[in-house]
């Protein structure tokens, strides 16, 4: 009995999982960046930091995308 490996399928699985991992990381980083605001680093001068009105909805959409990607990945693993 001989074991054969379908290298094309293995490579495809690697590329899709790598792309999904990078996608989740980028979405999460964008969400954190949107919540942090323009001047999140402490500065010497005390000035008022204005919040961008679109920052919270964009951050929540990014986090929702992360949750959906993780939930779909778990669905693919558990349901099959």
Gaussian input, Z-matrix of N, CA and C with variables (Angstrom, degrees):
# hf/3-21g

backbone

0 1
 N
 C     1     B1
 C     2     B2     1     A1
 N     3     B3     2     A2     1     D1
 C     4     B4     3     A3     2     D2
 C     5     B5     4     A4     3     D3
 N     6     B6     5     A5     4     D4
 C     7     B7     6     A6     5     D5
 C     8     B8     7     A7     6     D6
 N     9     B9     8     A8     7     D7
 C    10    B10     9     A9     8     D8
 C    11    B11    10    A10     9     D9
 N    12    B12    11    A11    10    D10
 C    13    B13    12    A12    11    D11
 C    14    B14    13    A13    12    D12
 N    15    B15    14    A14    13    D13
 C    16    B16    15    A15    14    D14
 C    17    B17    16    A16    15    D15
 N    18    B18    17    A17    16    D16
 C    19    B19    18    A18    17    D17
 C    20    B20    19    A19    18    D18
 N    21    B21    20    A20    19    D19
 C    22    B22    21    A21    20    D20
 C    23    B23    22    A22    21    D21
 N    24    B24    23    A23    22    D22
 C    25    B25    24    A24    23    D23
 C    26    B26    25    A25    24    D24
 N    27    B27    26    A26    25    D25
 C    28    B28    27    A27    26    D26
 C    29    B29    28    A28    27    D27
 N    30    B30    29    A29    28    D28
 C    31    B31    30    A30    29    D29
 C    32    B32    31    A31    30    D30
 N    33    B33    32    A32    31    D31
 C    34    B34    33    A33    32    D32
 C    35    B35    34    A34    33    D33
 N    36    B36    35    A35    34    D34
 C    37    B37    36    A36    35    D35
 C    38    B38    37    A37    36    D36
 N    39    B39    38    A38    37    D37
 C    40    B40    39    A39    38    D38
 C    41    B41    40    A40    39    D39
 N    42    B42    41    A41    40    D40
 C    43    B43    42    A42    41    D41
 C    44    B44    43    A43    42    D42
 N    45    B45    44    A44    43    D43
 C    46    B46    45    A45    44    D44
 C    47    B47    46    A46    45    D45
 N    48    B48    47    A47    46    D46
 C    49    B49    48    A48    47    D47
 C    50    B50    49    A49    48    D48
 N    51    B51    50    A50    49    D49
 C    52    B52    51    A51    50    D50
 C    53    B53    52    A52    51    D51
 N    54    B54    53    A53    52    D52
 C    55    B55    54    A54    53    D53
 C    56    B56    55    A55    54    D54
 N    57    B57    56    A56    55    D55
 C    58    B58    57    A57    56    D56
 C    59    B59    58    A58    57    D57
 N    60    B60    59    A59    58    D58
 C    61    B61    60    A60    59    D59
 C    62    B62    61    A61    60    D60
 N    63    B63    62    A62    61    D61
 C    64    B64    63    A63    62    D62
 C    65    B65    64    A64    63    D63
 N    66    B66    65    A65    64    D64
 C    67    B67    66    A66    65    D65
 C    68    B68    67    A67    66    D66
 N    69    B69    68    A68    67    D67
 C    70    B70    69    A69    68    D68
 C    71    B71    70    A70    69    D69
 N    72    B72    71    A71    70    D70
 C    73    B73    72    A72    71    D71
 C    74    B74    73    A73    72    D72
 N    75    B75    74    A74    73    D73
 C    76    B76    75    A75    74    D74
 C    77    B77    76    A76    75    D75
 N    78    B78    77    A77    76    D76
 C    79    B79    78    A78    77    D77
 C    80    B80    79    A79    78    D78
 N    81    B81    80    A80    79    D79
 C    82    B82    81    A81    80    D80
 C    83    B83    82    A82    81    D81
 N    84    B84    83    A83    82    D82
 C    85    B85    84    A84    83    D83
 C    86    B86    85    A85    84    D84
 N    87    B87    86    A86    85    D85
 C    88    B88    87    A87    86    D86
 C    89    B89    88    A88    87    D87
 N    90    B90    89    A89    88    D88
 C    91    B91    90    A90    89    D89
 C    92    B92    91    A91    90    D90
 N    93    B93    92    A92    91    D91
 C    94    B94    93    A93    92    D92
 C    95    B95    94    A94    93    D93
 N    96    B96    95    A95    94    D94
 C    97    B97    96    A96    95    D95
 C    98    B98    97    A97    96    D96
 N    99    B99    98    A98    97    D97
 C   100   B100    99    A99    98    D98
 C   101   B101   100   A100    99    D99
 N   102   B102   101   A101   100   D100
 C   103   B103   102   A102   101   D101
 C   104   B104   103   A103   102   D102
 N   105   B105   104   A104   103   D103
 C   106   B106   105   A105   104   D104
 C   107   B107   106   A106   105   D105
 N   108   B108   107   A107   106   D106
 C   109   B109   108   A108   107   D107
 C   110   B110   109   A109   108   D108
 N   111   B111   110   A110   109   D109
 C   112   B112   111   A111   110   D110
 C   113   B113   112   A112   111   D111
 N   114   B114   113   A113   112   D112
 C   115   B115   114   A114   113   D113
 C   116   B116   115   A115   114   D114
 N   117   B117   116   A116   115   D115
 C   118   B118   117   A117   116   D116
 C   119   B119   118   A118   117   D117
 N   120   B120   119   A119   118   D118
 C   121   B121   120   A120   119   D119
 C   122   B122   121   A121   120   D120
 N   123   B123   122   A122   121   D121
 C   124   B124   123   A123   122   D122
 C   125   B125   124   A124   123   D123
 N   126   B126   125   A125   124   D124
 C   127   B127   126   A126   125   D125
 C   128   B128   127   A127   126   D126
 N   129   B129   128   A128   127   D127
 C   130   B130   129   A129   128   D128
 C   131   B131   130   A130   129   D129
 N   132   B132   131   A131   130   D130
 C   133   B133   132   A132   131   D131
 C   134   B134   133   A133   132   D132
 N   135   B135   134   A134   133   D133
 C   136   B136   135   A135   134   D134
 C   137   B137   136   A136   135   D135
 N   138   B138   137   A137   136   D136
 C   139   B139   138   A138   137   D137
 C   140   B140   139   A139   138   D138
 N   141   B141   140   A140   139   D139
 C   142   B142   141   A141   140   D140
 C   143   B143   142   A142   141   D141
 N   144   B144   143   A143   142   D142
 C   145   B145   144   A144   143   D143
 C   146   B146   145   A145   144   D144
 N   147   B147   146   A146   145   D145
 C   148   B148   147   A147   146   D146
 C   149   B149   148   A148   147   D147
 N   150   B150   149   A149   148   D148
 C   151   B151   150   A150   149   D149
 C   152   B152   151   A151   150   D150
 N   153   B153   152   A152   151   D151
 C   154   B154   153   A153   152   D152
 C   155   B155   154   A154   153   D153
 N   156   B156   155   A155   154   D154
 C   157   B157   156   A156   155   D155
 C   158   B158   157   A157   156   D156
 N   159   B159   158   A158   157   D157
 C   160   B160   159   A159   158   D158
 C   161   B161   160   A160   159   D159
 N   162   B162   161   A161   160   D160
 C   163   B163   162   A162   161   D161
 C   164   B164   163   A163   162   D162
 N   165   B165   164   A164   163   D163
 C   166   B166   165   A165   164   D164
 C   167   B167   166   A166   165   D165
 N   168   B168   167   A167   166   D166
 C   169   B169   168   A168   167   D167
 C   170   B170   169   A169   168   D168
 N   171   B171   170   A170   169   D169
 C   172   B172   171   A171   170   D170
 C   173   B173   172   A172   171   D171
 N   174   B174   173   A173   172   D172
 C   175   B175   174   A174   173   D173
 C   176   B176   175   A175   174   D174
 N   177   B177   176   A176   175   D175
 C   178   B178   177   A177   176   D176
 C   179   B179   178   A178   177   D177
 N   180   B180   179   A179   178   D178
 C   181   B181   180   A180   179   D179
 C   182   B182   181   A181   180   D180
 N   183   B183   182   A182   181   D181
 C   184   B184   183   A183   182   D182
 C   185   B185   184   A184   183   D183
 N   186   B186   185   A185   184   D184
 C   187   B187   186   A186   185   D185
 C   188   B188   187   A187   186   D186
 N   189   B189   188   A188   187   D187
 C   190   B190   189   A189   188   D188
 C   191   B191   190   A190   189   D189
 N   192   B192   191   A191   190   D190
 C   193   B193   192   A192   191   D191
 C   194   B194   193   A193   192   D192
 N   195   B195   194   A194   193   D193
 C   196   B196   195   A195   194   D194
 C   197   B197   196   A196   195   D195
 N   198   B198   197   A197   196   D196
 C   199   B199   198   A198   197   D197
 C   200   B200   199   A199   198   D198
 N   201   B201   200   A200   199   D199
 C   202   B202   201   A201   200   D200
 C   203   B203   202   A202   201   D201
 N   204   B204   203   A203   202   D202
 C   205   B205   204   A204   203   D203
 C   206   B206   205   A205   204   D204
 N   207   B207   206   A206   205   D205
 C   208   B208   207   A207   206   D206
 C   209   B209   208   A208   207   D207
 N   210   B210   209   A209   208   D208
 C   211   B211   210   A210   209   D209
 C   212   B212   211   A211   210   D210
 N   213   B213   212   A212   211   D211
 C   214   B214   213   A213   212   D212
 C   215   B215   214   A214   213   D213
 N   216   B216   215   A215   214   D214
 C   217   B217   216   A216   215   D215
 C   218   B218   217   A217   216   D216
 N   219   B219   218   A218   217   D217
 C   220   B220   219   A219   218   D218
 C   221   B221   220   A220   219   D219
 N   222   B222   221   A221   220   D220
 C   223   B223   222   A222   221   D221
 C   224   B224   223   A223   222   D222
 N   225   B225   224   A224   223   D223
 C   226   B226   225   A225   224   D224
 C   227   B227   226   A226   225   D225
 N   228   B228   227   A227   226   D226
 C   229   B229   228   A228   227   D227
 C   230   B230   229   A229   228   D228
 N   231   B231   230   A230   229   D229
 C   232   B232   231   A231   230   D230
 C   233   B233   232   A232   231   D231
 N   234   B234   233   A233   232   D232
 C   235   B235   234   A234   233   D233
 C   236   B236   235   A235   234   D234
 N   237   B237   236   A236   235   D235
 C   238   B238   237   A237   236   D236
 C   239   B239   238   A238   237   D237

   B1=1.4385
   B2=1.5269
   B3=1.3150
   B4=1.4517
   B5=1.5296
   B6=1.2991
   B7=1.4611
   B8=1.5188
   B9=1.3063
   B10=1.4667
   B11=1.5214
   B12=1.2940
   B13=1.4528
   B14=1.5181
   B15=1.3050
   B16=1.4614
   B17=1.5307
   B18=1.3254
   B19=1.4626
   B20=1.5141
   B21=1.3205
   B22=1.4626
   B23=1.5302
   B24=1.3213
   B25=1.4629
   B26=1.5190
   B27=1.3233
   B28=1.4626
   B29=1.5268
   B30=1.3154
   B31=1.4616
   B32=1.5223
   B33=1.3203
   B34=1.4564
   B35=1.5225
   B36=1.3173
   B37=1.4638
   B38=1.5243
   B39=1.3201
   B40=1.4600
   B41=1.5217
   B42=1.3312
   B43=1.4637
   B44=1.5236
   B45=1.3198
   B46=1.4665
   B47=1.5226
   B48=1.3273
   B49=1.4644
   B50=1.5268
   B51=1.3194
   B52=1.4606
   B53=1.5286
   B54=1.3205
   B55=1.4621
   B56=1.5233
   B57=1.3269
   B58=1.4642
   B59=1.5240
   B60=1.3178
   B61=1.4649
   B62=1.5282
   B63=1.3116
   B64=1.4637
   B65=1.5298
   B66=1.3175
   B67=1.4581
   B68=1.5234
   B69=1.3310
   B70=1.4674
   B71=1.5221
   B72=1.3176
   B73=1.4695
   B74=1.5229
   B75=1.3178
   B76=1.4673
   B77=1.5291
   B78=1.3339
   B79=1.4589
   B80=1.5275
   B81=1.3191
   B82=1.4578
   B83=1.5253
   B84=1.3256
   B85=1.4700
   B86=1.5282
   B87=1.3244
   B88=1.4618
   B89=1.5244
   B90=1.3268
   B91=1.4579
   B92=1.5200
   B93=1.3144
   B94=1.4613
   B95=1.5266
   B96=1.3162
   B97=1.4590
   B98=1.5272
   B99=1.3152
   B100=1.4647
   B101=1.5250
   B102=1.3197
   B103=1.4627
   B104=1.5252
   B105=1.3223
   B106=1.4621
   B107=1.5144
   B108=1.2950
   B109=1.4589
   B110=1.5123
   B111=1.3208
   B112=1.4622
   B113=1.5253
   B114=1.3259
   B115=1.4620
   B116=1.5175
   B117=1.3144
   B118=1.4543
   B119=1.5225
   B120=1.3183
   B121=1.4638
   B122=1.5275
   B123=1.3254
   B124=1.4637
   B125=1.5263
   B126=1.3043
   B127=1.4611
   B128=1.5190
   B129=1.3152
   B130=1.4554
   B131=1.5299
   B132=1.3175
   B133=1.4653
   B134=1.5178
   B135=1.3043
   B136=1.4623
   B137=1.5194
   B138=1.3051
   B139=1.4521
   B140=1.5212
   B141=1.2942
   B142=1.4583
   B143=1.5289
   B144=1.3140
   B145=1.4621
   B146=1.5157
   B147=1.3007
   B148=1.4584
   B149=1.5197
   B150=1.3117
   B151=1.4591
   B152=1.5170
   B153=1.2840
   B154=1.4553
   B155=1.5187
   B156=1.3370
   B157=1.4714
   B158=1.5263
   B159=1.2981
   B160=1.4600
   B161=1.5302
   B162=1.3119
   B163=1.4573
   B164=1.5275
   B165=1.3303
   B166=1.4604
   B167=1.5241
   B168=1.3488
   B169=1.4779
   B170=1.5274
   B171=1.3209
   B172=1.4693
   B173=1.5217
   B174=1.3191
   B175=1.4605
   B176=1.5258
   B177=1.3241
   B178=1.4620
   B179=1.5301
   B180=1.3241
   B181=1.4738
   B182=1.5305
   B183=1.3253
   B184=1.4651
   B185=1.5229
   B186=1.3349
   B187=1.4638
   B188=1.5257
   B189=1.3251
   B190=1.4618
   B191=1.5301
   B192=1.3249
   B193=1.4665
   B194=1.5183
   B195=1.3334
   B196=1.4716
   B197=1.5214
   B198=1.3239
   B199=1.4645
   B200=1.5206
   B201=1.3229
   B202=1.4615
   B203=1.5216
   B204=1.3241
   B205=1.4727
   B206=1.5266
   B207=1.3237
   B208=1.4716
   B209=1.5262
   B210=1.3328
   B211=1.4668
   B212=1.5251
   B213=1.3204
   B214=1.4688
   B215=1.5255
   B216=1.3239
   B217=1.4598
   B218=1.5222
   B219=1.3303
   B220=1.4675
   B221=1.5209
   B222=1.3167
   B223=1.4665
   B224=1.5362
   B225=1.3314
   B226=1.4642
   B227=1.5242
   B228=1.3229
   B229=1.4631
   B230=1.5331
   B231=1.3376
   B232=1.4594
   B233=1.5108
   B234=1.3094
   B235=1.4641
   B236=1.5194
   B237=1.2830
   B238=1.4688
   B239=1.4646
   A1=108.83
   A2=114.99
   A3=118.83
   A4=109.72
   A5=114.77
   A6=121.49
   A7=108.14
   A8=115.31
   A9=119.25
   A10=108.63
   A11=114.82
   A12=121.58
   A13=108.47
   A14=115.71
   A15=120.85
   A16=107.42
   A17=115.60
   A18=120.56
   A19=112.82
   A20=117.50
   A21=120.36
   A22=110.33
   A23=117.10
   A24=120.48
   A25=110.86
   A26=117.26
   A27=120.57
   A28=111.02
   A29=116.47
   A30=120.31
   A31=111.99
   A32=117.27
   A33=121.24
   A34=111.10
   A35=116.88
   A36=120.56
   A37=110.15
   A38=117.47
   A39=120.71
   A40=111.21
   A41=117.52
   A42=120.87
   A43=112.45
   A44=117.14
   A45=119.99
   A46=110.42
   A47=117.72
   A48=119.52
   A49=111.37
   A50=117.56
   A51=120.87
   A52=110.50
   A53=116.63
   A54=120.97
   A55=112.29
   A56=117.25
   A57=120.51
   A58=110.78
   A59=117.14
   A60=120.44
   A61=110.91
   A62=116.61
   A63=120.34
   A64=110.06
   A65=116.94
   A66=120.71
   A67=112.71
   A68=117.11
   A69=120.68
   A70=110.29
   A71=116.61
   A72=120.28
   A73=110.87
   A74=117.20
   A75=120.72
   A76=110.88
   A77=117.60
   A78=119.88
   A79=111.17
   A80=117.04
   A81=119.89
   A82=111.05
   A83=116.49
   A84=119.94
   A85=111.25
   A86=117.55
   A87=120.42
   A88=111.45
   A89=117.15
   A90=120.44
   A91=111.96
   A92=116.96
   A93=120.67
   A94=110.37
   A95=116.68
   A96=120.64
   A97=111.55
   A98=116.74
   A99=119.57
   A100=110.83
   A101=117.61
   A102=120.36
   A103=112.34
   A104=117.09
   A105=120.42
   A106=111.90
   A107=117.65
   A108=120.09
   A109=112.09
   A110=116.33
   A111=120.60
   A112=113.70
   A113=117.84
   A114=121.22
   A115=109.64
   A116=117.08
   A117=119.78
   A118=112.16
   A119=117.85
   A120=120.53
   A121=109.05
   A122=117.19
   A123=118.45
   A124=110.55
   A125=115.48
   A126=119.53
   A127=110.11
   A128=115.76
   A129=122.03
   A130=111.36
   A131=116.10
   A132=119.85
   A133=109.73
   A134=115.58
   A135=120.45
   A136=108.57
   A137=116.70
   A138=120.63
   A139=108.60
   A140=114.63
   A141=119.42
   A142=110.52
   A143=115.09
   A144=120.95
   A145=107.61
   A146=116.24
   A147=119.74
   A148=109.25
   A149=115.02
   A150=120.50
   A151=109.57
   A152=115.45
   A153=119.80
   A154=108.49
   A155=118.78
   A156=119.96
   A157=113.07
   A158=117.92
   A159=120.65
   A160=112.14
   A161=119.23
   A162=121.60
   A163=112.25
   A164=117.44
   A165=119.79
   A166=112.32
   A167=119.81
   A168=118.72
   A169=113.18
   A170=117.75
   A171=120.14
   A172=110.13
   A173=116.83
   A174=120.35
   A175=110.50
   A176=117.43
   A177=120.01
   A178=111.49
   A179=117.47
   A180=119.76
   A181=110.96
   A182=116.34
   A183=119.70
   A184=110.62
   A185=116.80
   A186=120.15
   A187=111.10
   A188=116.79
   A189=119.91
   A190=110.50
   A191=116.85
   A192=120.16
   A193=111.67
   A194=117.04
   A195=120.64
   A196=110.74
   A197=116.17
   A198=120.53
   A199=110.66
   A200=116.86
   A201=119.71
   A202=112.00
   A203=117.32
   A204=119.93
   A205=110.89
   A206=116.92
   A207=120.19
   A208=110.37
   A209=117.19
   A210=120.53
   A211=111.04
   A212=117.67
   A213=120.22
   A214=111.06
   A215=116.61
   A216=119.72
   A217=110.83
   A218=116.77
   A219=119.96
   A220=111.07
   A221=117.12
   A222=120.71
   A223=110.23
   A224=116.33
   A225=119.08
   A226=111.85
   A227=116.37
   A228=119.94
   A229=110.51
   A230=117.08
   A231=120.59
   A232=112.53
   A233=118.31
   A234=121.61
   A235=113.57
   A236=118.56
   A237=119.76
   A238=111.56
   D1=130.87
   D2=-178.18
   D3=-117.29
   D4=145.26
   D5=-179.76
   D6=-103.17
   D7=128.40
   D8=176.93
   D9=-117.70
   D10=147.60
   D11=179.84
   D12=-113.75
   D13=127.94
   D14=175.67
   D15=-83.89
   D16=93.66
   D17=-174.27
   D18=-65.70
   D19=-31.58
   D20=178.51
   D21=-65.70
   D22=-43.53
   D23=178.54
   D24=-67.17
   D25=-39.25
   D26=177.92
   D27=-63.68
   D28=-42.13
   D29=177.46
   D30=-64.75
   D31=-38.60
   D32=178.25
   D33=-65.20
   D34=-42.69
   D35=177.07
   D36=-62.08
   D37=-42.02
   D38=178.85
   D39=-62.24
   D40=-46.52
   D41=-178.69
   D42=-64.41
   D43=-41.57
   D44=-179.72
   D45=-67.75
   D46=-43.63
   D47=-179.63
   D48=-68.39
   D49=-36.73
   D50=177.09
   D51=-65.43
   D52=-44.40
   D53=178.00
   D54=-62.85
   D55=-40.08
   D56=178.31
   D57=-66.63
   D58=-40.73
   D59=179.13
   D60=-64.17
   D61=-45.01
   D62=178.37
   D63=-64.34
   D64=-38.88
   D65=178.86
   D66=-62.03
   D67=-43.80
   D68=178.64
   D69=-64.58
   D70=-42.22
   D71=-179.46
   D72=-64.26
   D73=-43.98
   D74=-179.41
   D75=-66.37
   D76=-42.99
   D77=178.59
   D78=-62.41
   D79=-42.71
   D80=179.66
   D81=-65.12
   D82=-41.66
   D83=179.11
   D84=-64.86
   D85=-39.11
   D86=176.65
   D87=-64.92
   D88=-38.64
   D89=177.54
   D90=-64.56
   D91=-44.60
   D92=177.63
   D93=-64.18
   D94=-40.81
   D95=179.62
   D96=-64.65
   D97=-38.48
   D98=178.75
   D99=-67.67
   D100=-36.94
   D101=179.10
   D102=-74.15
   D103=-28.26
   D104=-175.87
   D105=-68.03
   D106=-32.99
   D107=179.78
   D108=91.49
   D109=172.37
   D110=-174.48
   D111=-70.56
   D112=-34.90
   D113=-177.73
   D114=-121.25
   D115=65.53
   D116=-175.88
   D117=-79.63
   D118=-21.00
   D119=179.73
   D120=-77.57
   D121=141.48
   D122=177.79
   D123=-65.44
   D124=139.99
   D125=-178.05
   D126=-122.65
   D127=168.85
   D128=-179.48
   D129=-72.19
   D130=-39.06
   D131=-177.36
   D132=-92.52
   D133=141.49
   D134=178.54
   D135=-94.32
   D136=101.56
   D137=176.92
   D138=-128.37
   D139=156.77
   D140=-176.89
   D141=-73.14
   D142=130.20
   D143=177.95
   D144=-94.84
   D145=121.29
   D146=178.96
   D147=-86.88
   D148=135.32
   D149=178.10
   D150=-84.39
   D151=139.07
   D152=175.27
   D153=-78.43
   D154=133.31
   D155=-175.27
   D156=-68.80
   D157=-23.01
   D158=-178.36
   D159=-92.32
   D160=-2.88
   D161=-173.79
   D162=-65.86
   D163=-46.09
   D164=-177.42
   D165=-65.32
   D166=-47.90
   D167=178.09
   D168=-62.57
   D169=-37.61
   D170=178.63
   D171=-65.85
   D172=-42.25
   D173=179.36
   D174=-63.33
   D175=-42.86
   D176=-179.84
   D177=-66.59
   D178=-35.56
   D179=175.94
   D180=-65.96
   D181=-38.60
   D182=177.40
   D183=-64.32
   D184=-44.45
   D185=179.46
   D186=-67.12
   D187=-36.64
   D188=176.46
   D189=-63.56
   D190=-40.27
   D191=176.07
   D192=-60.80
   D193=-40.06
   D194=177.09
   D195=-62.29
   D196=-46.56
   D197=-178.83
   D198=-62.84
   D199=-42.40
   D200=-179.72
   D201=-66.06
   D202=-39.41
   D203=178.76
   D204=-65.19
   D205=-42.33
   D206=179.41
   D207=-67.74
   D208=-42.47
   D209=179.81
   D210=-63.32
   D211=-41.71
   D212=178.92
   D213=-66.62
   D214=-37.87
   D215=177.68
   D216=-63.82
   D217=-43.34
   D218=177.35
   D219=-64.51
   D220=-38.03
   D221=177.23
   D222=-60.85
   D223=-43.85
   D224=179.93
   D225=-63.74
   D226=-35.42
   D227=-178.17
   D228=-75.63
   D229=-44.60
   D230=-173.45
   D231=-79.06
   D232=-40.93
   D233=-173.34
   D234=-73.87
   D235=-17.80
   D236=-176.37
   D237=-95.98

